[in-house]
Every structure is written in structure tokens, then in C-alpha cells.
Amino acid sequence: QVQLVESGGGLVQPGGSLRLSCAASGFPFSRYSMSWYRQTTGKEREWVAADSATGGTANYVDSVKGRFAISRDNAKNTVYLQMNSLKPEDTAVYYCTVIWATGRVWGQGTLVTVSS
């Protein structure tokens, strides 16, 4: 069974940093691209970042370019989202996700709150 478990969210002041982690299991992690999305109350879930299976390439939504970085450790079956220079508008529940044979699988999410 494919499982994704996010961690690392919390309360941070504007300008601060957080690193989110997503531990994956139940599928050959090193062969699959991983993505991060986020969602705020009343809005649709927004794609934030995606990497390649090898970790060699990454893409980002314009609003986080230069501030966020996606990376992975295939030995640990874990994908990360390093978030720097956080802004109040980055406040959201962050989800990692993978497109598996049965469809897209989501983690439970981790809440990031950027506030002074």
C-alpha cells in the first residue's frame, strides 16, 4: 500500500525557514517523480514544486522560485521541501503526492503558518 507521511510544519515568523519532509513507502520511490502542493481554506489545492525521479531537475510555481527547494534522498525514500524567506501568503497545509499506478496518492498534509 502506497503511503506518504509529511512532517516538519509549524509556526514560523516572516522571513524564517522550515524544511518539510515526506516519507514514502509501498512503491519504488527512486523511479517516481514527487510533487508538493499546498492548500489554504476556501481555495483549490495549488501545485508548488516537483522533482524528477533522479532528483536532477526541479520545477516550481513562480511565487516560490528562488525561495523553495525540493530535494530527495532515495536511500531514505524521502522527499524534502526547504522553504526560505517565508511570507504570510505561504501559510497553508502542504501535501506531498505521487502519481501511482492506481492514481494520484496524497499524504495527510502538514500545516505551515507564517505569522509574527
C-alpha positions in Angstrom: 0.0 0.0 0.0 1.4 3.4 -1.0 1.8 5.7 1.9 3.1 9.3 2.2 3.7 10.9 5.6 4.5 14.6 5.8 6.2 16.3 8.7 8.0 19.4 9.6 5.3 22.0 9.5 4.8 24.6 12.3 4.6 28.3 13.1 7.4 30.5 11.8 7.9 34.2 11.6 8.0 36.0 8.2 11.5 35.7 6.7 12.1 32.4 8.5 12.7 28.9 7.2 11.2 25.5 7.5 12.1 22.1 6.0 9.2 19.7 5.2 9.8 16.0 4.9 7.7 13.4 3.2 8.4 9.7 4.0 7.2 7.4 1.2 6.6 3.7 1.3 4.8 1.0 -0.8 6.3 1.8 -4.2 9.7 2.1 -5.8 10.4 5.6 -4.7 13.5 6.1 -6.8 11.6 5.6 -10.0 8.9 8.2 -9.4 8.8 12.0 -9.6 7.4 13.6 -6.4 5.5 16.8 -6.0 4.5 19.2 -3.3 1.1 21.0 -3.3 -0.4 23.4 -0.8 -4.0 24.4 0.1 -5.5 27.3 2.1 -9.0 27.4 3.4 -11.5 28.1 0.7 -9.0 27.7 -2.2 -8.1 25.0 -4.5 -5.0 22.9 -3.9 -2.1 24.6 -5.6 0.9 22.9 -7.2 4.2 24.2 -5.6 7.1 22.1 -6.8 8.1 18.8 -8.5 11.3 16.9 -9.0 12.4 14.1 -11.3 13.0 10.6 -10.1 16.7 11.0 -10.2 16.5 14.4 -8.4 18.3 16.0 -11.3 15.6 18.5 -12.3 13.0 20.5 -10.4 10.2 22.9 -11.2 8.4 25.5 -9.1 5.4 27.7 -9.2 6.5 31.3 -9.8 5.6 32.5 -6.4 8.2 30.3 -4.7 11.0 30.4 -7.2 14.3 31.3 -5.5 12.9 30.7 -2.0 11.9 27.0 -2.0 13.9 23.9 -3.0 12.7 20.4 -3.5 15.2 17.5 -2.9 15.2 13.9 -2.2 17.1 11.1 -0.6 16.4 7.9 -2.4 18.1 5.8 0.2 15.6 7.1 2.8 12.6 7.2 0.4 12.1 10.7 1.5 11.4 14.0 -0.4 12.0 17.4 1.2 10.8 20.9 0.7 13.2 23.5 2.0 11.3 26.8 2.4 13.3 30.0 3.0 12.2 33.7 3.2 8.8 32.6 4.2 5.9 35.0 3.7 2.4 35.1 5.3 0.9 34.1 2.0 2.9 30.8 2.2 0.6 29.8 5.1 -1.2 26.6 4.0 -1.4 22.9 4.5 1.4 21.3 2.5 1.0 17.9 0.8 3.3 15.6 -0.9 2.0 13.5 -3.7 2.9 10.8 -6.3 1.1 9.6 -9.3 1.0 5.8 -8.8 -0.5 3.1 -10.9 -3.9 3.4 -9.2 -3.9 7.2 -9.5 -2.6 10.2 -7.5 -1.8 9.4 -3.9 -1.7 12.2 -1.2 -0.3 12.4 2.2 -2.3 13.8 5.2 -0.6 17.2 4.9 1.4 19.3 7.3 0.3 22.8 8.4 2.7 25.7 7.8 1.8 29.0 9.5 3.8 32.1 8.7 2.9 34.9 11.2 4.5 37.3 13.5 
